[in-house]
Amino acid sequence: MDFKTPEELLGMTKKWPIRPGMYGGLALGFVLILMVSTMFYSIGPEEQGVVLFLGKYTRTTEAGLHMKLPLGIETVIPVKVERIHKEEFGFRTAKAGVRTQYSSREYREESLMLTGDLNALQVSWIVQLKIKDPYKFLFNIRNSNSTVRDISEAVMRRLVGDYSVDEVLTTKRAEISSTAEEEIQQILDTYDSGIHIVTVKLQDVTPPAQVQAAFNEVNEAKQEKERTINQAEQKYNEIIPKARGEAEQALLQADGYAVTRINRAKGEAARFLALLEEYNAAKEVTRSRLYLETLAGVLAKPREKYVVDSSGADVLPLLDFRARKEAENA
């Protein structure tokens, strides 16, 4: 580069002298250029612009090219209203991508919590939010980022403290997430913050490393307990219904036997009453018939019958008819 010496510069000024009126023109041109360059501003497609007149809010502009008063009289703060912002608790994303990389640091001051049954857990979660009103977001709350984080952490700690460790680990995770989303939104609406909570989601819930071994032993004991209970219930389902069926069968048989005996007794009673009526009508005939019927029933049962003369003094020696019959048949 060719540098000019002071003498050469002095010679140049003598060759092209600057007239006094030129200073004003140069200054005016500089001011005009500065005014034009500060009159126009552009708002991105995901943004809204908050315009301030000497620090006081005047209007909100949408995406596109706009004009404002120059020279800092009006200033513009662009706010990304369409982008979903994410706050991470208990972990940090070091590099997002196809294979997300996370920070190796442990954020135990955020994640370490106490459950309702006095167990310690490390809880990691995310809060996704959007800015629905740029003016309220900028001017109704201070340090909006730290405010959202403080509210989220307070709500999550309270909810985890309302449930047992097993519920937080398994069945109540979705309920905790949805309840936290509702409560965080309610608090932000109370502050008139202009923030909309998109979602709250539990990422990971684990016991601290110091108690991991004891926690695993407790889980194994619970699983063994559940297995024993299931086996007992299986045995119960095999034996108790069978016993109930047998008992029901015995009751039905007893009921049937009772009905049979009662009906038989009623029939015998009715038969006796009918017989009594016949007996009263013809006593001698009925007596003789009953005697003959009874004797016929009795004589039909024994295999051998002996007829003895009632007028005889002694019983004659009886022949062995059975042996004789067997000899005849031989």
HUVENSUL-V64092 format. One record per pair of residues at least 24 apart in sequence whose ideal C-beta (glycine too) atoms are under 7 Angstrom apart, sorted by the first residue. I is the first residue (numbers start at 1). J is the second residue. D is the distance in whole Angstrom. If there is no record, write none. Layout:
i->I j->J d->D
i->I j->J d->D
This chain:
i->34 j->71 d->7
i->35 j->70 d->4
i->35 j->71 d->6
i->38 j->70 d->4
i->38 j->71 d->6
i->39 j->67 d->5
i->39 j->68 d->6
i->39 j->70 d->5
i->40 j->65 d->6
i->40 j->67 d->6
i->41 j->66 d->6
i->41 j->68 d->6
i->41 j->76 d->5
i->43 j->78 d->6
i->44 j->78 d->7
i->46 j->80 d->5
i->46 j->82 d->4
i->46 j->83 d->5
i->47 j->78 d->5
i->47 j->79 d->6
i->47 j->80 d->5
i->47 j->81 d->7
i->48 j->79 d->6
i->48 j->81 d->5
i->48 j->134 d->5
i->49 j->76 d->5
i->49 j->78 d->5
i->50 j->76 d->7
i->50 j->77 d->5
i->50 j->79 d->6
i->50 j->134 d->5
i->50 j->135 d->6
i->50 j->138 d->6
i->51 j->76 d->5
i->57 j->135 d->6
i->57 j->139 d->7
i->60 j->134 d->6
i->60 j->135 d->6
i->77 j->138 d->6
i->79 j->131 d->6
i->79 j->134 d->4
i->79 j->137 d->7
i->79 j->138 d->7
i->80 j->131 d->7
i->81 j->130 d->7
i->81 j->131 d->5
i->81 j->134 d->6
i->84 j->128 d->5
i->84 j->130 d->6
i->84 j->198 d->6
i->85 j->129 d->5
i->86 j->126 d->6
i->86 j->128 d->5
i->87 j->126 d->7
i->87 j->127 d->5
i->87 j->148 d->6
i->87 j->149 d->6
i->87 j->152 d->7
i->88 j->126 d->6
i->89 j->124 d->6
i->89 j->125 d->5
i->89 j->152 d->7
i->89 j->153 d->7
i->90 j->122 d->7
i->90 j->123 d->6
i->90 j->124 d->3
i->90 j->125 d->7
i->91 j->124 d->5
i->110 j->153 d->6
i->112 j->208 d->7
i->113 j->157 d->5
i->113 j->160 d->5
i->114 j->161 d->6
i->115 j->160 d->6
i->115 j->161 d->7
i->115 j->163 d->6
i->115 j->164 d->6
i->115 j->165 d->5
i->115 j->168 d->6
i->116 j->161 d->6
i->116 j->162 d->6
i->116 j->163 d->5
i->116 j->164 d->5
i->117 j->164 d->5
i->117 j->165 d->6
i->119 j->165 d->4
i->120 j->207 d->7
i->120 j->208 d->5
i->120 j->211 d->7
i->121 j->160 d->7
i->121 j->165 d->6
i->121 j->168 d->6
i->121 j->205 d->6
i->121 j->207 d->6
i->122 j->206 d->5
i->122 j->208 d->6
i->123 j->156 d->7
i->123 j->160 d->6
i->123 j->202 d->7
i->123 j->205 d->5
i->124 j->203 d->4
i->124 j->204 d->4
i->125 j->156 d->6
i->125 j->200 d->6
i->125 j->201 d->6
i->125 j->202 d->5
i->125 j->203 d->6
i->126 j->201 d->6
i->126 j->203 d->6
i->127 j->152 d->5
i->127 j->184 d->7
i->127 j->197 d->7
i->127 j->200 d->5
i->128 j->198 d->4
i->128 j->199 d->5
i->129 j->195 d->5
i->129 j->196 d->6
i->129 j->197 d->5
i->129 j->198 d->6
i->130 j->196 d->5
i->130 j->198 d->6
i->131 j->194 d->6
i->131 j->195 d->6
i->132 j->194 d->6
i->132 j->195 d->7
i->132 j->196 d->4
i->133 j->194 d->3
i->134 j->194 d->7
i->135 j->194 d->7
i->136 j->192 d->6
i->136 j->193 d->6
i->136 j->194 d->3
i->137 j->193 d->7
i->137 j->194 d->4
i->137 j->195 d->6
i->140 j->191 d->7
i->140 j->192 d->5
i->140 j->193 d->6
i->140 j->194 d->7
i->141 j->191 d->6
i->141 j->193 d->5
i->144 j->193 d->7
i->148 j->195 d->7
i->151 j->184 d->6
i->151 j->187 d->5
i->151 j->188 d->7
i->152 j->184 d->6
i->155 j->180 d->5
i->155 j->183 d->5
i->155 j->184 d->5
i->156 j->180 d->6
i->168 j->205 d->6
i->169 j->205 d->6
i->173 j->202 d->5
i->173 j->205 d->7
i->176 j->202 d->6
i->177 j->201 d->5
i->177 j->202 d->5
